[in-house]
Amino acid sequence: MTLNVVATIPIDPARADEAGPALAELAASSRSDAGCLRYDVFASTSVPGTFVTVEEWEAQSDLDAHMTQPHVAKAFEVAGPLLAGEIAIHVLGEV
C-alpha cells in the first residue's frame, strides 16, 4: 500500500504570486525523489492564497527522506515569510 499525503499551505493572498513559482519548483524537484509516485501542487480557486500539494509515496521512509532534501528547505525558505498560517500536512489513511 502506498502513502497518500495532502498538504495545505496558506499564503498571504497579496503575495501568492511570489510563492507559486517556488512551490512549482518544489513539485518538479520532488518528483525525482526516491519513492515519489506523485507530487502535484495546486492553487485553490475557492480560498485565495491557499496552495495544496497532492502526493503519493511508496513508503513513510521515502516521505521522511523527502522532508530532508535541499529543495524542500529552499521552498520553506521562500514560502516561510509569505505564510498566512500554519502548513498542515495530512498523511491519509483509508476509511
CNS distance restraints for C-alpha pairs under 8 A (distance, minus, plus):
assign (resid   1 and name CA) (resid  58 and name CA) 7.56 0.50 0.50
assign (resid   2 and name CA) (resid  56 and name CA) 6.72 0.50 0.50
assign (resid   2 and name CA) (resid  57 and name CA) 5.79 0.50 0.50
assign (resid   2 and name CA) (resid  58 and name CA) 4.82 0.50 0.50
assign (resid   2 and name CA) (resid  59 and name CA) 6.10 0.50 0.50
assign (resid   3 and name CA) (resid  56 and name CA) 5.57 0.50 0.50
assign (resid   3 and name CA) (resid  57 and name CA) 4.96 0.50 0.50
assign (resid   3 and name CA) (resid  58 and name CA) 6.09 0.50 0.50
assign (resid   3 and name CA) (resid  59 and name CA) 5.87 0.50 0.50
assign (resid   3 and name CA) (resid  60 and name CA) 6.74 0.50 0.50
assign (resid   3 and name CA) (resid  91 and name CA) 7.18 0.50 0.50
assign (resid   3 and name CA) (resid  92 and name CA) 7.16 0.50 0.50
assign (resid   3 and name CA) (resid  93 and name CA) 8.00 0.50 0.50
assign (resid   4 and name CA) (resid  54 and name CA) 7.66 0.50 0.50
assign (resid   4 and name CA) (resid  55 and name CA) 5.77 0.50 0.50
assign (resid   4 and name CA) (resid  56 and name CA) 4.53 0.50 0.50
assign (resid   4 and name CA) (resid  57 and name CA) 6.41 0.50 0.50
assign (resid   4 and name CA) (resid  91 and name CA) 6.02 0.50 0.50
assign (resid   4 and name CA) (resid  92 and name CA) 5.43 0.50 0.50
assign (resid   4 and name CA) (resid  93 and name CA) 7.63 0.50 0.50
assign (resid   5 and name CA) (resid  53 and name CA) 7.83 0.50 0.50
assign (resid   5 and name CA) (resid  54 and name CA) 6.06 0.50 0.50
assign (resid   5 and name CA) (resid  55 and name CA) 4.99 0.50 0.50
assign (resid   5 and name CA) (resid  56 and name CA) 6.18 0.50 0.50
assign (resid   5 and name CA) (resid  57 and name CA) 7.96 0.50 0.50
assign (resid   5 and name CA) (resid  89 and name CA) 7.04 0.50 0.50
assign (resid   5 and name CA) (resid  90 and name CA) 5.52 0.50 0.50
assign (resid   5 and name CA) (resid  91 and name CA) 4.49 0.50 0.50
assign (resid   5 and name CA) (resid  92 and name CA) 5.76 0.50 0.50
assign (resid   6 and name CA) (resid  52 and name CA) 6.82 0.50 0.50
assign (resid   6 and name CA) (resid  53 and name CA) 5.48 0.50 0.50
assign (resid   6 and name CA) (resid  54 and name CA) 4.79 0.50 0.50
assign (resid   6 and name CA) (resid  55 and name CA) 6.21 0.50 0.50
assign (resid   6 and name CA) (resid  89 and name CA) 6.03 0.50 0.50
assign (resid   6 and name CA) (resid  90 and name CA) 5.14 0.50 0.50
assign (resid   6 and name CA) (resid  91 and name CA) 6.62 0.50 0.50
assign (resid   6 and name CA) (resid  92 and name CA) 7.51 0.50 0.50
assign (resid   7 and name CA) (resid  52 and name CA) 5.50 0.50 0.50
assign (resid   7 and name CA) (resid  53 and name CA) 5.11 0.50 0.50
assign (resid   7 and name CA) (resid  54 and name CA) 6.90 0.50 0.50
assign (resid   7 and name CA) (resid  87 and name CA) 6.96 0.50 0.50
assign (resid   7 and name CA) (resid  88 and name CA) 5.44 0.50 0.50
assign (resid   7 and name CA) (resid  89 and name CA) 4.24 0.50 0.50
assign (resid   7 and name CA) (resid  90 and name CA) 5.85 0.50 0.50
assign (resid   8 and name CA) (resid  50 and name CA) 6.78 0.50 0.50
assign (resid   8 and name CA) (resid  51 and name CA) 5.81 0.50 0.50
assign (resid   8 and name CA) (resid  52 and name CA) 4.56 0.50 0.50
assign (resid   8 and name CA) (resid  53 and name CA) 6.64 0.50 0.50
assign (resid   8 and name CA) (resid  87 and name CA) 5.78 0.50 0.50
assign (resid   8 and name CA) (resid  88 and name CA) 5.27 0.50 0.50
assign (resid   8 and name CA) (resid  89 and name CA) 6.62 0.50 0.50
assign (resid   9 and name CA) (resid  50 and name CA) 5.66 0.50 0.50
assign (resid   9 and name CA) (resid  51 and name CA) 5.01 0.50 0.50
assign (resid   9 and name CA) (resid  52 and name CA) 6.11 0.50 0.50
assign (resid   9 and name CA) (resid  83 and name CA) 7.48 0.50 0.50
assign (resid   9 and name CA) (resid  85 and name CA) 7.93 0.50 0.50
assign (resid   9 and name CA) (resid  86 and name CA) 7.23 0.50 0.50
assign (resid   9 and name CA) (resid  87 and name CA) 4.83 0.50 0.50
assign (resid   9 and name CA) (resid  88 and name CA) 6.80 0.50 0.50
assign (resid  10 and name CA) (resid  49 and name CA) 5.97 0.50 0.50
assign (resid  10 and name CA) (resid  50 and name CA) 4.55 0.50 0.50
assign (resid  10 and name CA) (resid  51 and name CA) 6.42 0.50 0.50
assign (resid  10 and name CA) (resid  83 and name CA) 5.75 0.50 0.50
assign (resid  10 and name CA) (resid  84 and name CA) 5.35 0.50 0.50
assign (resid  10 and name CA) (resid  85 and name CA) 5.68 0.50 0.50
assign (resid  10 and name CA) (resid  86 and name CA) 6.89 0.50 0.50
assign (resid  10 and name CA) (resid  87 and name CA) 6.57 0.50 0.50
assign (resid  11 and name CA) (resid  15 and name CA) 6.97 0.50 0.50
assign (resid  11 and name CA) (resid  16 and name CA) 5.93 0.50 0.50
assign (resid  11 and name CA) (resid  19 and name CA) 7.44 0.50 0.50
assign (resid  11 and name CA) (resid  49 and name CA) 4.76 0.50 0.50
assign (resid  11 and name CA) (resid  50 and name CA) 5.82 0.50 0.50
assign (resid  11 and name CA) (resid  51 and name CA) 7.44 0.50 0.50
assign (resid  11 and name CA) (resid  79 and name CA) 7.63 0.50 0.50
assign (resid  11 and name CA) (resid  82 and name CA) 5.51 0.50 0.50
assign (resid  11 and name CA) (resid  83 and name CA) 4.37 0.50 0.50
assign (resid  11 and name CA) (resid  84 and name CA) 4.93 0.50 0.50
assign (resid  11 and name CA) (resid  85 and name CA) 7.37 0.50 0.50
assign (resid  12 and name CA) (resid  16 and name CA) 6.19 0.50 0.50
assign (resid  12 and name CA) (resid  49 and name CA) 5.66 0.50 0.50
assign (resid  12 and name CA) (resid  82 and name CA) 5.81 0.50 0.50
assign (resid  12 and name CA) (resid  83 and name CA) 5.86 0.50 0.50
assign (resid  12 and name CA) (resid  84 and name CA) 4.94 0.50 0.50
assign (resid  13 and name CA) (resid  48 and name CA) 5.50 0.50 0.50
assign (resid  13 and name CA) (resid  49 and name CA) 4.03 0.50 0.50
assign (resid  13 and name CA) (resid  50 and name CA) 7.71 0.50 0.50
assign (resid  14 and name CA) (resid  49 and name CA) 7.59 0.50 0.50
assign (resid  15 and name CA) (resid  19 and name CA) 6.93 0.50 0.50
assign (resid  15 and name CA) (resid  49 and name CA) 7.67 0.50 0.50
assign (resid  15 and name CA) (resid  82 and name CA) 6.51 0.50 0.50
assign (resid  16 and name CA) (resid  20 and name CA) 6.18 0.50 0.50
assign (resid  16 and name CA) (resid  49 and name CA) 5.28 0.50 0.50
assign (resid  16 and name CA) (resid  82 and name CA) 7.78 0.50 0.50
assign (resid  17 and name CA) (resid  21 and name CA) 7.51 0.50 0.50
assign (resid  18 and name CA) (resid  22 and name CA) 7.53 0.50 0.50
assign (resid  19 and name CA) (resid  23 and name CA) 6.19 0.50 0.50
assign (resid  19 and name CA) (resid  78 and name CA) 7.08 0.50 0.50
assign (resid  19 and name CA) (resid  79 and name CA) 5.73 0.50 0.50
assign (resid  19 and name CA) (resid  82 and name CA) 7.24 0.50 0.50
assign (resid  20 and name CA) (resid  24 and name CA) 6.14 0.50 0.50
assign (resid  20 and name CA) (resid  43 and name CA) 7.97 0.50 0.50
assign (resid  21 and name CA) (resid  25 and name CA) 6.12 0.50 0.50
assign (resid  22 and name CA) (resid  26 and name CA) 6.17 0.50 0.50
assign (resid  22 and name CA) (resid  75 and name CA) 5.80 0.50 0.50
assign (resid  22 and name CA) (resid  78 and name CA) 6.85 0.50 0.50
assign (resid  22 and name CA) (resid  79 and name CA) 7.48 0.50 0.50
assign (resid  23 and name CA) (resid  27 and name CA) 6.25 0.50 0.50
assign (resid  23 and name CA) (resid  41 and name CA) 6.94 0.50 0.50
assign (resid  23 and name CA) (resid  75 and name CA) 6.42 0.50 0.50
assign (resid  24 and name CA) (resid  28 and name CA) 6.27 0.50 0.50
assign (resid  24 and name CA) (resid  41 and name CA) 6.54 0.50 0.50
assign (resid  25 and name CA) (resid  29 and name CA) 6.12 0.50 0.50
assign (resid  26 and name CA) (resid  30 and name CA) 5.91 0.50 0.50
assign (resid  26 and name CA) (resid  71 and name CA) 6.02 0.50 0.50
assign (resid  26 and name CA) (resid  72 and name CA) 6.49 0.50 0.50
assign (resid  26 and name CA) (resid  75 and name CA) 6.23 0.50 0.50
assign (resid  27 and name CA) (resid  31 and name CA) 6.32 0.50 0.50
assign (resid  27 and name CA) (resid  39 and name CA) 5.62 0.50 0.50
assign (resid  27 and name CA) (resid  40 and name CA) 5.82 0.50 0.50
assign (resid  27 and name CA) (resid  41 and name CA) 6.37 0.50 0.50
assign (resid  28 and name CA) (resid  32 and name CA) 7.51 0.50 0.50
assign (resid  28 and name CA) (resid  39 and name CA) 7.72 0.50 0.50
assign (resid  29 and name CA) (resid  33 and name CA) 7.28 0.50 0.50
assign (resid  29 and name CA) (resid  71 and name CA) 6.72 0.50 0.50
assign (resid  30 and name CA) (resid  36 and name CA) 7.11 0.50 0.50
assign (resid  30 and name CA) (resid  39 and name CA) 6.64 0.50 0.50
assign (resid  30 and name CA) (resid  66 and name CA) 7.30 0.50 0.50
assign (resid  30 and name CA) (resid  71 and name CA) 7.58 0.50 0.50
assign (resid  31 and name CA) (resid  36 and name CA) 5.73 0.50 0.50
assign (resid  31 and name CA) (resid  37 and name CA) 7.17 0.50 0.50
assign (resid  31 and name CA) (resid  38 and name CA) 6.53 0.50 0.50
assign (resid  31 and name CA) (resid  39 and name CA) 5.84 0.50 0.50
assign (resid  32 and name CA) (resid  36 and name CA) 6.90 0.50 0.50
assign (resid  33 and name CA) (resid  62 and name CA) 7.93 0.50 0.50
assign (resid  33 and name CA) (resid  66 and name CA) 6.49 0.50 0.50
assign (resid  34 and name CA) (resid  62 and name CA) 6.28 0.50 0.50
assign (resid  34 and name CA) (resid  66 and name CA) 7.88 0.50 0.50
assign (resid  35 and name CA) (resid  57 and name CA) 5.46 0.50 0.50
assign (resid  35 and name CA) (resid  58 and name CA) 4.92 0.50 0.50
assign (resid  35 and name CA) (resid  59 and name CA) 6.92 0.50 0.50
assign (resid  35 and name CA) (resid  62 and name CA) 5.32 0.50 0.50
assign (resid  35 and name CA) (resid  63 and name CA) 7.79 0.50 0.50
assign (resid  36 and name CA) (resid  55 and name CA) 7.72 0.50 0.50
assign (resid  36 and name CA) (resid  56 and name CA) 6.24 0.50 0.50
assign (resid  36 and name CA) (resid  57 and name CA) 4.76 0.50 0.50
assign (resid  36 and name CA) (resid  58 and name CA) 6.52 0.50 0.50
assign (resid  36 and name CA) (resid  62 and name CA) 7.23 0.50 0.50
assign (resid  36 and name CA) (resid  63 and name CA) 7.93 0.50 0.50
assign (resid  37 and name CA) (resid  55 and name CA) 7.46 0.50 0.50
assign (resid  37 and name CA) (resid  56 and name CA) 5.22 0.50 0.50
assign (resid  37 and name CA) (resid  57 and name CA) 5.48 0.50 0.50
assign (resid  37 and name CA) (resid  58 and name CA) 6.85 0.50 0.50
assign (resid  38 and name CA) (resid  54 and name CA) 7.34 0.50 0.50
assign (resid  38 and name CA) (resid  55 and name CA) 5.04 0.50 0.50
assign (resid  38 and name CA) (resid  56 and name CA) 4.83 0.50 0.50
assign (resid  38 and name CA) (resid  57 and name CA) 7.06 0.50 0.50
assign (resid  39 and name CA) (resid  53 and name CA) 6.84 0.50 0.50
assign (resid  39 and name CA) (resid  54 and name CA) 5.78 0.50 0.50
assign (resid  39 and name CA) (resid  55 and name CA) 4.41 0.50 0.50
assign (resid  39 and name CA) (resid  56 and name CA) 6.63 0.50 0.50
assign (resid  40 and name CA) (resid  53 and name CA) 5.53 0.50 0.50
assign (resid  40 and name CA) (resid  54 and name CA) 5.28 0.50 0.50
assign (resid  40 and name CA) (resid  55 and name CA) 6.46 0.50 0.50
assign (resid  41 and name CA) (resid  51 and name CA) 6.87 0.50 0.50
assign (resid  41 and name CA) (resid  52 and name CA) 5.62 0.50 0.50
assign (resid  41 and name CA) (resid  53 and name CA) 4.32 0.50 0.50
assign (resid  41 and name CA) (resid  54 and name CA) 6.38 0.50 0.50
assign (resid  42 and name CA) (resid  51 and name CA) 5.55 0.50 0.50
assign (resid  42 and name CA) (resid  52 and name CA) 5.18 0.50 0.50
assign (resid  42 and name CA) (resid  53 and name CA) 6.30 0.50 0.50
assign (resid  43 and name CA) (resid  48 and name CA) 7.96 0.50 0.50
assign (resid  43 and name CA) (resid  49 and name CA) 7.29 0.50 0.50
assign (resid  43 and name CA) (resid  50 and name CA) 6.04 0.50 0.50
assign (resid  43 and name CA) (resid  51 and name CA) 4.47 0.50 0.50
assign (resid  43 and name CA) (resid  52 and name CA) 6.37 0.50 0.50
assign (resid  44 and name CA) (resid  48 and name CA) 6.40 0.50 0.50
assign (resid  44 and name CA) (resid  49 and name CA) 7.23 0.50 0.50
assign (resid  44 and name CA) (resid  50 and name CA) 5.44 0.50 0.50
assign (resid  44 and name CA) (resid  51 and name CA) 5.81 0.50 0.50
assign (resid  44 and name CA) (resid  52 and name CA) 7.08 0.50 0.50
assign (resid  57 and name CA) (resid  62 and name CA) 6.46 0.50 0.50
assign (resid  57 and name CA) (resid  63 and name CA) 6.38 0.50 0.50
assign (resid  58 and name CA) (resid  62 and name CA) 6.65 0.50 0.50
assign (resid  59 and name CA) (resid  63 and name CA) 6.74 0.50 0.50
assign (resid  60 and name CA) (resid  64 and name CA) 6.10 0.50 0.50
assign (resid  61 and name CA) (resid  65 and name CA) 6.11 0.50 0.50
assign (resid  62 and name CA) (resid  66 and name CA) 6.10 0.50 0.50
assign (resid  63 and name CA) (resid  67 and name CA) 6.38 0.50 0.50
assign (resid  64 and name CA) (resid  68 and name CA) 7.02 0.50 0.50
assign (resid  65 and name CA) (resid  69 and name CA) 6.86 0.50 0.50
assign (resid  66 and name CA) (resid  72 and name CA) 7.41 0.50 0.50
assign (resid  67 and name CA) (resid  72 and name CA) 6.18 0.50 0.50
assign (resid  67 and name CA) (resid  73 and name CA) 7.98 0.50 0.50
assign (resid  68 and name CA) (resid  72 and name CA) 6.94 0.50 0.50
assign (resid  68 and name CA) (resid  73 and name CA) 7.40 0.50 0.50
assign (resid  69 and name CA) (resid  73 and name CA) 6.67 0.50 0.50
assign (resid  70 and name CA) (resid  74 and name CA) 6.12 0.50 0.50
assign (resid  71 and name CA) (resid  75 and name CA) 6.21 0.50 0.50
assign (resid  72 and name CA) (resid  76 and name CA) 6.31 0.50 0.50
assign (resid  73 and name CA) (resid  77 and name CA) 6.11 0.50 0.50
assign (resid  74 and name CA) (resid  78 and name CA) 6.31 0.50 0.50
assign (resid  75 and name CA) (resid  79 and name CA) 5.90 0.50 0.50
assign (resid  76 and name CA) (resid  80 and name CA) 5.24 0.50 0.50
assign (resid  77 and name CA) (resid  81 and name CA) 7.61 0.50 0.50
assign (resid  78 and name CA) (resid  82 and name CA) 7.57 0.50 0.50
assign (resid  79 and name CA) (resid  83 and name CA) 6.27 0.50 0.50
